[in-house]
Amino acid sequence: MTDQPPIVTAAVLVIGNEILSGRTQDANTHWLAGRLTELGIRLREARVVADDEAEIIAAVTALSQRYTYLFTTGGIGPTHDDITSAAIAKAFGVGFGPDPRALRILEDHYAPDQRTPARMKMAELPEGAELILNPVSKAPGFRLGNVFVMAGVPSIMRAMFDGIAGGLVGGAKVLSRTVSCPLGEGVIGGPLGALQARYPNVDLGSYPWFRHGVYGTSLVARGTDPAALEEVVGHLAALIEAAGGQPTIDPVDG
């Protein structure tokens, strides 16, 4: 019997009042979900919390204990409400202050007359943190334990993640297959539930759509076993045909 790759899980914690107020739209979670899936890491939970120390500490503590990895975005800039770094230090019970490595990066980047207290604040990190380099605006993020702390600006966050992606250990890659049909969910919901019970290791999802005046449903099967997915796709096509519909099987999503 061959060994199965481990299941590696993750959570994303988005930090910022601007997200909760609707002023800024979160683009990071969607992007991270796709990249993590590519790496064989299953995103299991995403949360948004305010720039509130107690809320950040509670969320970081809970999520870092529950999942293999936790990725945070936001709250590590130069303003008074950027409190993520200090809050995470408290969550781990470690000291917090200027990091010599981060100071050197910012001193190399800014001329002496540009080294404002606000900018140099971004060199304050938890004790024992590993730096996450920032090739865009230089102020680094950091890793502490299984928590990766990154900027909220999408272009900076993506550059930071690309720098750490090679060091992440993924697990069994989740494959995806989609079968669409011009039938409503109510028509195929019963047989779909029975099929899910028959294949507990394959996640089945049903997603209704409306296109060009036609209602329909996309049935998505996700799992790590290609053979099981092929079996499920065949059953999905058969149950659609039995209900009077014409199935459309998409190519392997990977």
Secondary structure per residue as TSV (DSSP state, phi and psi in degrees):
chain	resnum	aa	ss	phi	psi
A	1	M	-	360.0	128.2
A	2	T	-	-78.3	146.3
A	3	D	-	-73.9	135.9
A	4	Q	-	-88.2	139.4
A	5	P	-	-58.9	149.3
A	6	P	-	-69.5	159.1
A	7	I	-	-90.1	120.0
A	8	V	E	-110.1	129.5
A	9	T	E	-119.3	163.0
A	10	A	E	-151.8	160.9
A	11	A	E	-131.5	154.6
A	12	V	E	-118.4	130.7
A	13	L	E	-117.7	112.9
A	14	V	E	-96.1	125.7
A	15	I	E	-117.7	124.4
A	16	G	-	156.9	129.8
A	17	N	H	-60.8	-31.3
A	18	E	H	-66.8	-26.4
A	19	I	H	-73.5	-45.5
A	20	L	H	-69.1	-27.5
A	21	S	T	-81.3	-13.7
A	22	G	T	88.0	-0.5
A	23	R	S	-68.1	-36.1
A	24	T	S	-124.1	135.8
A	25	Q	-	-91.2	133.9
A	26	D	-	-76.4	112.4
A	27	A	-	-104.4	-7.7
A	28	N	H	-76.9	-38.5
A	29	T	H	-62.7	-44.7
A	30	H	H	-60.1	-44.7
A	31	W	H	-66.6	-44.9
A	32	L	H	-63.0	-38.5
A	33	A	H	-58.5	-43.2
A	34	G	H	-66.8	-43.6
A	35	R	H	-67.4	-40.0
A	36	L	H	-65.2	-40.3
A	37	T	H	-60.3	-41.4
A	38	E	H	-59.1	-32.8
A	39	L	T	-89.0	0.9
A	40	G	T	78.6	25.6
A	41	I	E	-113.3	126.1
A	42	R	E	-92.8	115.7
A	43	L	E	-75.7	113.9
A	44	R	E	-100.7	-22.1
A	45	E	E	-156.1	145.2
A	46	A	E	-135.3	133.4
A	47	R	E	-129.5	155.6
A	48	V	E	-124.7	127.9
A	49	V	E	-128.9	158.8
A	50	A	-	-76.6	170.6
A	51	D	S	-75.9	70.0
A	52	D	-	-132.2	122.4
A	53	E	H	-56.5	-47.7
A	54	A	H	-62.8	-40.4
A	55	E	H	-67.8	-40.3
A	56	I	H	-63.8	-46.4
A	57	I	H	-60.5	-45.2
A	58	A	H	-63.4	-43.8
A	59	A	H	-68.3	-44.1
A	60	V	H	-62.6	-42.5
A	61	T	H	-61.8	-47.4
A	62	A	H	-66.8	-47.6
A	63	L	H	-72.9	-36.7
A	64	S	H	-69.0	-26.2
A	65	Q	H	-82.3	-24.5
A	66	R	H	-89.5	-28.8
A	67	Y	S	-125.1	162.8
A	68	T	S	-63.1	-45.4
A	69	Y	E	-129.9	149.8
A	70	L	E	-128.0	128.6
A	71	F	E	-115.5	124.8
A	72	T	E	-110.7	148.1
A	73	T	E	-131.7	136.9
A	74	G	S	98.9	153.1
A	75	G	-	84.2	20.7
A	76	I	-	-120.7	23.7
A	77	G	S	-86.8	-160.9
A	78	P	S	-95.2	0.6
A	79	T	S	-94.0	171.4
A	80	H	T	-63.0	-28.2
A	81	D	T	-91.5	5.2
A	82	D	-	-87.8	88.8
A	83	I	-	-117.1	9.1
A	84	T	H	-59.6	-47.8
A	85	S	H	-60.2	-46.9
A	86	A	H	-65.4	-38.9
A	87	A	H	-65.6	-39.1
A	88	I	H	-69.6	-34.8
A	89	A	H	-59.3	-42.5
A	90	K	H	-66.8	-36.4
A	91	A	H	-61.7	-34.4
A	92	F	H	-93.4	-6.2
A	93	G	T	69.4	36.8
A	94	V	-	-119.7	166.7
A	95	G	-	-70.5	169.4
A	96	F	E	-146.9	133.8
A	97	G	E	174.6	-172.7
A	98	P	E	-59.3	132.4
A	99	D	-	-102.0	122.6
A	100	P	H	-56.5	-37.3
A	101	R	H	-66.8	-44.9
A	102	A	H	-66.8	-36.7
A	103	L	H	-60.5	-43.7
A	104	R	H	-61.9	-40.6
A	105	I	H	-61.4	-45.9
A	106	L	H	-71.6	-35.5
A	107	E	H	-67.4	-33.6
A	108	D	H	-72.3	-27.7
A	109	H	H	-85.2	-38.8
A	110	Y	S	-104.8	138.2
A	111	A	-	-66.1	156.7
A	112	P	G	-51.7	-38.8
A	113	D	G	-77.8	-4.7
A	114	Q	G	-103.7	-0.3
A	115	R	-	-85.7	72.3
A	116	T	-	-73.4	157.2
A	117	P	H	-54.6	-37.0
A	118	A	H	-64.1	-44.9
A	119	R	H	-66.8	-42.6
A	120	M	H	-71.4	-17.6
A	121	K	G	-58.4	-28.7
A	122	M	G	-71.2	-4.9
A	123	A	G	-91.2	-0.7
A	124	E	E	-85.0	119.9
A	125	L	E	-136.0	162.3
A	126	P	E	-65.7	147.9
A	127	E	T	-63.3	136.4
A	128	G	T	84.9	3.7
A	129	A	-	-74.8	145.5
A	130	E	E	-93.9	137.0
A	131	L	E	-74.0	142.4
A	132	I	E	-109.4	112.9
A	133	L	-	-68.9	149.1
A	134	N	-	-121.5	96.9
A	135	P	T	-74.9	-7.5
A	136	V	T	-91.4	-61.2
A	137	S	T	-118.7	7.4
A	138	K	-	78.6	-38.4
A	139	A	-	-59.1	119.9
A	140	P	-	-79.4	157.4
A	141	G	E	-93.8	-164.5
A	142	F	E	-159.3	162.9
A	143	R	E	-118.0	135.1
A	144	L	E	-135.2	113.5
A	145	G	T	63.7	-126.3
A	146	N	T	-100.7	18.0
A	147	V	E	-107.4	126.0
A	148	F	E	-111.2	119.8
A	149	V	E	-108.4	117.1
A	150	M	E	-128.6	166.5
A	151	A	-	-68.5	161.2
A	152	G	S	-89.8	-23.0
A	153	V	S	-65.8	122.0
A	154	P	H	-54.0	-44.3
A	155	S	H	-64.0	-36.8
A	156	I	H	-73.6	-43.7
A	157	M	H	-59.0	-42.7
A	158	R	H	-65.5	-40.1
A	159	A	H	-65.0	-39.5
A	160	M	H	-63.4	-46.1
A	161	F	H	-63.9	-40.7
A	162	D	H	-59.6	-30.8
A	163	G	H	-73.2	-25.4
A	164	I	H	-103.1	-12.0
A	165	A	G	-58.3	-37.4
A	166	G	G	-65.5	-20.6
A	167	G	G	-94.3	-3.0
A	168	L	-	-83.0	139.7
A	169	V	-	-99.2	114.1
A	170	G	-	-90.4	174.3
A	171	G	-	-122.3	-146.9
A	172	A	S	-64.6	125.0
A	173	K	-	-74.2	133.6
A	174	V	-	-86.5	121.7
A	175	L	E	-95.4	158.3
A	176	S	E	-138.5	137.0
A	177	R	E	-131.0	142.8
A	178	T	E	-125.3	132.5
A	179	V	E	-123.7	119.4
A	180	S	E	-107.8	156.8
A	181	C	E	-158.4	156.0
A	182	P	S	-87.3	49.8
A	183	L	S	-126.7	148.7
A	184	G	-	-75.6	159.8
A	185	E	H	-60.0	-35.2
A	186	G	H	-63.9	-24.2
A	187	V	H	-76.3	-35.8
A	188	I	H	-112.5	2.7
A	189	G	H	-62.0	-41.2
A	190	G	H	-63.4	-55.7
A	191	P	H	-59.3	-32.5
A	192	L	H	-64.9	-40.2
A	193	G	H	-63.4	-39.1
A	194	A	H	-66.6	-37.0
A	195	L	H	-67.3	-38.3
A	196	Q	H	-62.0	-40.4
A	197	A	H	-64.8	-31.5
A	198	R	H	-74.9	-30.8
A	199	Y	-	-122.2	76.0
A	200	P	T	-66.9	-19.6
A	201	N	T	-90.1	3.4
A	202	V	S	-115.6	125.6
A	203	D	E	-86.0	124.2
A	204	L	E	-108.7	130.2
A	205	G	E	-125.7	147.9
A	206	S	E	-121.8	125.5
A	207	Y	E	-131.3	105.8
A	208	P	E	-70.7	153.3
A	209	W	E	-144.8	163.5
A	210	F	E	-138.0	113.3
A	211	R	E	-135.7	128.9
A	212	H	T	51.9	40.8
A	213	G	T	79.7	7.8
A	214	V	E	-119.1	131.8
A	215	Y	E	-88.4	146.8
A	216	G	E	-162.3	-175.3
A	217	T	E	-140.2	138.3
A	218	S	E	-106.2	123.9
A	219	L	E	-102.6	122.3
A	220	V	E	-115.1	126.9
A	221	A	E	-110.2	130.3
A	222	R	E	-128.3	136.8
A	223	G	E	-175.4	176.6
A	224	T	S	-102.2	-8.3
A	225	D	-	-104.1	107.3
A	226	P	H	-59.3	-37.4
A	227	A	H	-65.4	-43.0
A	228	A	H	-64.3	-38.2
A	229	L	H	-63.3	-40.8
A	230	E	H	-62.8	-39.7
A	231	E	H	-61.9	-45.4
A	232	V	H	-64.5	-41.1
A	233	V	H	-59.0	-42.3
A	234	G	H	-61.2	-42.5
A	235	H	H	-66.8	-38.3
A	236	L	H	-62.2	-44.8
A	237	A	H	-61.5	-39.9
A	238	A	H	-67.2	-41.4
A	239	L	H	-70.7	-30.6
A	240	I	H	-66.7	-45.5
A	241	E	H	-62.9	-38.7
A	242	A	H	-64.5	-27.3
A	243	A	T	-89.0	3.3
A	244	G	T	92.8	14.4
A	245	G	-	-107.4	169.4
A	246	Q	-	-111.4	112.9
A	247	P	-	-76.8	145.3
A	248	T	E	-120.0	115.7
A	249	I	E	-97.4	118.7
A	250	D	-	-76.5	160.1
A	251	P	-	-64.2	167.4
A	252	V	-	-60.4	126.7
A	253	D	-	-80.9	-26.6
A	254	G	-	77.7	360.0
